[in-house]
Amino acid sequence: MIKKAGLELTNTYNKLPSGLKSFLIKAVLLFVGWRLAYYFVLEPRDIPDKQLIDWVIDGTFQTLTFVYDQLAIQGDTIWVNGQPTLTVAKACNGLELIVLYLGFLFCLPTNAKRLVAFAVVGPLIIYGLNVLRCSALAVMFYNNHYLADFAHHYVFKLVIYAVVFGLWIWYSKKYVSYGK
C-alpha cells in the first residue's frame, strides 16, 4: 500500500512542469532550512524575534502619540493613560509572514534587481501594516471596543494577508521571467 502511494506520488511529480518542480524543490528546501535555522540557532538567542517586537512596539508607540498624550512602554507592553493596552508577542511580530513572503520570492525565477527591490520593500510594507494593526488594536482594546477580538483574530489578518498576496501577484505577473 505504501509502495503504491509512493509510486503514484512519483508519477504525479514527474508529470509536473519543470518550473513548478523547481518551485516546489526550492520551497521545501527553504522551509526545512528556515525551520532548522530558526529552532536551533535563532530562537534560542531570541533573534530576530526580540528586535522585531521592539521595532513594532516603538512604531506603535510613535503612531499612538497622535492619539494619546500619556503613553508608556514597559517590557513588551504599551500603556495608555496608566492602563496596559497592548502586548506584542512573538506570534504578532510579523516574522513568520516576512519569512513566508521572502520565501515565495526566492522560489520564483527573476532577475536579482527585481528580487532585491521586492525583498526590501515587501518586509517594510508588512512591518508598516503590522504597526498600523497594533495601533488600531491598542485603540480598540483601550476603549473596550466590542469588535477588538474579532478584528485581532480575523479582520487585520485578512487585510495583511490580502496585501501580501497582492504583492506576490504583482511580483509574479509583472516581474517574473518565465523560462522556456
Summary of the structure (lengths in Angstrom):
residues: 180
radius of gyration: 20.3
end to end distance: 37.3
largest distance: 67.0
contacts: 474
relative contact order: 0.11
helix: 74%
strand: 7%
